[in-house]
Amino acid sequence: MTQGDADGRTALHIACCGGNIGIVRYLLTVGANVHAKDRFDRTPLIDAIENDHHEIISMLRTCGAHLHWEPRLIGEKMCAATVMGDIKRLQSYRLAGADISQANFSGQTALHFASLHRRTETIKYLLEYGADPRCADMLGQIPADLAKISPTRPKRMSEQSKEQSKTELLTLLDL
């Protein structure tokens, strides 16, 4: 169960990446190591997260898997998902035990990026799961500060629509 390929990827890594729940369940029952790292420092949990296999993430967590990356790197990954509007990836990190308010290397959180990029649905999701709207980055800016200065999308919106959009974001951020 611990034998890996040339990159150190075990059968569990591959099953988690592919989303094969039956094989993951079997491998876990016969003792596959949930903490095995490949040569890129990736565990089966990371493979499940980056492929958004929520049921597998839950199974791995039940078997003791945890995020081992440096917290600011996890924050960076969540911020990148936010820029893309990838709520499913944010769900994956949350299910894996990540702090939804984890800051990146600049002290910004996913909520900062959601505010800057006007991702209303993402803001709602993050706030629902406890993201801190008062969390300041390294420059002392909170998410609402970024919402106030961010360009409005799409560019063809009327001035009234732009103002309504900005007002909606600031209302969500409770400011």
N, C-alpha and C positions, 0 to 999 in steps of 0.2 A: 504493500500500500504506500510505501514511502519512496519507491523508485521514481525518479523523474526523467524527463527527456533531456536533450542536450542543453536546454535552458533551465533545467531544474523544475519544470512544470510537471506536477503529479496528475494522476487520473482525476483527482478531486478538482484541481485547477481547471482542467479541460471541461469537466462536467458542469462546473459552476459557470464557466464562460459560455457554454452552449445552452445552459438553461435546462438540462435534463434532470428533472426532479427525481425520477425513479433511480437513476444511477447515483445521484448525490445521496439519496436516502440509503441506498445499499452500501456505498462506500463509507458513510458515517457509521452504519451498524457494524461494519467489519473493522472499524478502528482507524480509518483514514485520519491523518493529522490535519486539523483545521488551521494550524499555525504554520504549516509548511510555506517557505518563501522560495520563490524562483530567483534566478540570477538578477532580476530587475527589482527585487525586494517586494514583490507582489504576492499576496496570499489569495487563497480561494475566495475569501470575503471581498477583497478588492475586485476580483473578476466578476463576482455576482453583482456588486454595486455598479460597476462600469457597464454592465449589460442590463441593468434594471430588472433583475430577477428577484422580486420581493419575497416570494415564498422561500426561495433558497437562502436569501439573507436571513430570514427568520429562523430557518433550520440551523444554519451555521451558528447564529447567536445562541440558540438553545444548547448547542454543543460546545459552547465556550469561546467561539471566535470573537475577536475584538479588533478594532482599528488600531494599527500599530504605527501608522505614519505620524510624523510630527504634527501637532494640532494646527499650526499655521498653514501647512501644506494642505490639510483637509479643508481649511477655510478658503484657500486659494481655489481648490477644486469646486467647492460650492459656489464661489463667486463666478467662476467660469460657467457653471451650469445656469446660473441666474441670468447672465448676459444673454445666453441663448434662449431664455424663457423655458428651460427644461425642468419643470416642476417634478416630473417623474424621477429625475436624477436626485433632486433635493430630497424626495421621499426615500430614495434608496439610502442616502447618507443618514437620514434621520433614523430609519429602521435599523441601520447598522450601529447606532448609538452615538452618532456625531452630535455635537452641540450645534443647534441650528443658528446660534449667534456667534459661532467661532469666527474670529477675525483672521484675515490673511496677513501677509507680511507688512502691509501698510496700515494695519489696524482697521481695515474696512471689512464689513460683513456682507453676507448675501443681501441683506436688507438695504445696505448702502447702494449696492449695484442695481437692485430692483428699482429703487427710487430714482437713481440716475438715468436708468434706461426706461423708466416709466412702464414697468411690468406690473400692472395693477393686479392681475390674478396671482402673480408670484408674491407680491406684497401681502395680499390677503392670506395666502398659504403660510408664509413665514410668521405673520402676526398670530395666526391661529395656533401655531405650534411654539409660541413663546419667544419669538425674536424680539430683541430689545430695541424699541424705536429711539431710545435716548443714548444708545451706545455711540460714543465719539471715536473717530479714527485718529490717526497720529497728528492730523492738522486741527483737531478739535471739532470736526464737522460731524453732525448727526445726519441720518438719512433724509430728514425733512430739508436740511440745508441743500442737499444735492438735488432733491426734487424741485426746489425753487429755481435752481440755476440750469437745470437740464433742458436741452432743446426738446421741443414738443414733436411727437410723431403722430400721424404722418405729416409731411410738410404741406400738404394741401388742405389742412384743417383751417376752418375759419378762425378768426381771432377769438370769437365767443367760445368755440369748441375748445380751443387751446386753453383758455382760461378755466373752463369747466373741468378739463382734464387735470390741470394743475391743482385746482380746488379739491377734486376728488382724491388725488394722491395725498394732499396735506390733511384732508379729513381722515383718511385711512391711518395716517401716521399720527393722528390725534393732536395736531398742532394748529 
